[in-house]
């Protein structure tokens, strides 16, 4: 598979505001993401994970180093809209990214900006709304919807652009459990059915456990980068960085410490249940 | 309490008035206002009243709703009417006390003015009752688009209006939250004199402003991520198509206008 995102030697500092030294947020990041991958980016507050995300579609530009998305250098201003069309971004607060008072018009917003002709726009808007399972709400006002529904509308607005990659910056942070489930299911479906590369920034470990790959950020660098199973098996390392592991992984880890014979690489509830059952059966 | 704001309230429906092209509706409303203000006698207004009542009937919006929009202006109307009755001096004198006179002319002018204003409010309410604010914004953008040639920022204004409309419910919700939060901290918002209450509003307005700026910043980023770069080369999902119906409505309105003028000329001759 081809690399869709290539980040090399990325440094970034927010410009100083006079009194303070410029703070370096990203300190040399090398990262490549392949087409169709489902990647979670973890890290505690201030680790630079949101800053990294904003480099992928040129909201921020590198102080040093290079970011190339689908063959487009993000610093190339002449291809900015092309880039943003290929790498869409969904933000944390669903209210602050919905532009229109009518659901379907919000989904059409990007297409209107890109000057897509009416018939094609109509078709893509309807398809996107169906893909996120919100077609029945197309005439509603966003203020009548729940957080999870609003976030799905935001996702529909992005997939209407037919991007190759979607970056989601903590899309579930402001949602209730029901909304989180809806949004996660939608993201997974986009990845599976349409082959869209997903970069999911999150601080929920159980969400990260559902991805193909987990990148853990710490103090502006990539600390760990592997499959969730591998990353979460380094329980002590992950906790040292200031993050948690999924609850089931922690449970297994504690049981191991207490002398039980339980595998180290448990990341889902089902695996945990099976392992504990086996433990009891052995006795 | 904040949810009862009725300015520009829209009543969804599917009547013939609802379905008219919003651009035509705005133009028709402007002609209607012109008709009310060029009409110089009661007969002319009667034609206007007939026109209004037909339109109201067709919109299937209860008359009660129109009364609601007239009501807040009643005190103002009555005061002006009383002043007109007492101060206008023309025609037969019915009553006289010092410099105050009640004359035929005064009464005529008062009645005339009340009817004119009431019709004016009813007509413009009909526009906002049957057209959603977002459609109205859209229509205004398109009607004003010739001004783009004069470098007037038509698209930007319309975008600002529609974003404002979009955030009205969000900000109302937020205001409610902030009020509760400040009350929980012991702020007294609903008590005290007018001045203390106004002062206490600061504790609500400051956080509201700060959060609005944050929202605006995030929204701007989200819009840029969706390739927004002004009105140039934009296409629209909402298509406005004028049909025969709209032209007929416009013609009927113009006919009423012509009738009003004709009737008032005839009336003038008869009175002589």
Interface residues (C-beta under 8 A of the other chain):
Chain A: X57 X59 X81 X84 X85 X88 X89 X91 X93 X95 X96 X97 X98 X99 X100 X101 X102 X104 X105 X108 X109 X110 X111 X112 X113 X114 X115 X116 X117 X118 X121 X122 X125 X141 X142 X143 X157 X158 X161
Chain B: X133 X134 X162 X163 X165 X166 X169 X170 X173 X214 X215 X218 X219 X221 X222 X223 X224 X225 X226 X227 X228 X229 X233 X234 X235 X236 X237 X238 X239
